[in-house]
Structures are given as structure tokens and as C-alpha cells.
Amino acid sequence: MSEYHTVGLQDYQPESGIYDVMWFQWVLGHLPDTDLIAMFKRCLKGIKKNGVIVVKENIARGGFVLDKEDMSVTRSETHFREIFKKAGMRIIKEAWQ
């Protein structure tokens, strides 16, 4: 890793076509749906051909769960699928841990 970006995900603008992998783990709950969709759309432009975006998040049983302490949300699988679709993403592999 040669660079660090000190910017919120809602404002992150990746360079075009430079990443093989973009990994998001336990941070997406801090973005509202509209910011998350917009961020994913920008990230798709940052991925090289055959690159991937990896999402590792906790999953709610249905809808979403709001954490009133840190104001994050835990989304359901269905909710994430809707977000991915709206962002123009497709799922190529899934795994439960």
C-alpha cells in the first residue's frame, strides 16, 4: 500500500482504473444509502478490468438496525442487494462467516 486517503467515504474520488481490489469492511454502516450508492458508483470507475469490490459487513435479519450510540446502520442482505443493483454492481461470490 503506497497511499493513504484521509477523506470520508462519501467524498472519496478514486483515480480511474487503478485498483485490482477495493475492500470495505465494517465501515459502510456509517453512510446513508444515497451516499453509499454514489460511492460505489465512483469506486466502480476506480476498478481495473476484472477487478473487484469486496464488502464484508454484519447483516441484519430484515430491513436494517439502527445503532443509536454511533448512528450506524446494519443492513439486511436484501437491502444490500438493492444498493448493489442501484450502484450498477453485480455479485460474483458470496460467503457467510
C-alpha positions as CSV (number, residue, x, y, z in Angstrom):
1,M,0.0,0.0,0.0
2,S,1.6,3.2,-1.1
3,E,-1.1,5.8,-0.5
4,Y,-3.4,6.8,2.3
5,H,-6.6,8.9,1.7
6,T,-7.8,11.0,4.6
7,V,-11.2,11.7,3.3
8,G,-14.7,10.5,4.2
9,L,-16.1,7.7,2.1
10,Q,-18.9,10.0,1.0
11,D,-16.3,12.3,-0.6
12,Y,-13.8,9.7,-1.8
13,Q,-12.9,10.0,-5.5
14,P,-10.7,7.1,-6.7
15,E,-8.5,7.5,-9.7
16,S,-9.9,5.8,-12.7
17,G,-8.9,2.1,-13.4
18,I,-6.0,1.8,-10.8
19,Y,-7.3,-0.8,-8.3
20,D,-7.4,-4.6,-8.6
21,V,-9.3,-4.8,-5.3
22,M,-11.2,-2.3,-3.1
23,W,-12.1,-3.8,0.3
24,F,-14.8,-2.4,2.6
25,Q,-15.1,-4.0,6.0
26,W,-17.4,-2.7,8.8
27,V,-17.5,0.9,7.6
28,L,-20.4,1.1,5.2
29,G,-23.0,1.3,8.1
30,H,-21.8,4.9,8.6
31,L,-23.1,6.0,5.2
32,P,-26.7,6.7,4.3
33,D,-28.0,4.7,1.3
34,T,-27.7,7.6,-1.1
35,D,-24.1,8.3,-0.2
36,L,-23.3,4.6,-0.3
37,I,-24.7,4.1,-3.8
38,A,-22.9,7.2,-5.1
39,M,-19.6,6.0,-3.5
40,F,-20.0,2.5,-5.1
41,K,-20.6,4.1,-8.5
42,R,-17.4,6.2,-8.1
43,C,-15.5,3.1,-7.0
44,L,-16.6,1.1,-10.0
45,K,-14.7,3.6,-12.1
46,G,-11.6,3.1,-10.0
47,I,-11.5,-0.7,-10.5
48,K,-9.3,-2.2,-13.2
49,K,-10.8,-4.6,-15.8
50,N,-11.5,-7.8,-13.8
51,G,-11.0,-6.0,-10.5
52,V,-13.4,-6.5,-7.6
53,I,-15.0,-4.6,-4.8
54,V,-15.2,-6.7,-1.6
55,V,-17.8,-5.9,1.0
56,K,-17.6,-7.5,4.5
57,E,-20.4,-6.3,6.8
58,N,-22.6,-7.5,9.5
59,I,-26.1,-8.4,8.2
60,A,-29.5,-7.7,9.8
61,R,-32.2,-10.3,9.7
62,G,-34.5,-7.9,7.9
63,G,-34.6,-4.3,6.9
64,F,-32.0,-2.5,8.9
65,V,-31.0,-2.0,12.5
66,L,-30.0,1.5,13.8
67,D,-27.3,1.7,16.4
68,K,-28.4,4.8,18.4
69,E,-25.0,5.1,20.1
70,D,-22.9,5.7,16.9
71,M,-25.8,6.3,14.5
72,S,-24.6,3.5,12.1
73,V,-27.0,1.0,10.4
74,T,-26.7,-2.7,9.9
75,R,-28.5,-3.5,6.6
76,S,-30.1,-6.8,5.6
77,E,-28.9,-8.9,2.7
78,T,-31.9,-7.8,0.7
79,H,-31.1,-4.1,1.5
80,F,-27.5,-4.6,0.3
81,R,-28.7,-6.3,-2.9
82,E,-30.9,-3.3,-3.7
83,I,-28.0,-0.9,-3.1
84,F,-25.6,-3.0,-5.2
85,K,-28.2,-3.1,-8.0
86,K,-28.8,0.7,-7.9
87,A,-25.0,1.3,-8.0
88,G,-24.7,-0.9,-11.1
89,M,-22.8,-3.7,-9.3
90,R,-23.2,-7.4,-9.7
91,I,-22.5,-10.1,-7.1
92,I,-19.9,-12.6,-8.3
93,K,-19.4,-14.5,-5.0
94,E,-21.0,-14.7,-1.6
95,A,-19.8,-16.2,1.7
96,W,-21.3,-16.3,5.2
97,Q,-18.9,-16.3,8.1
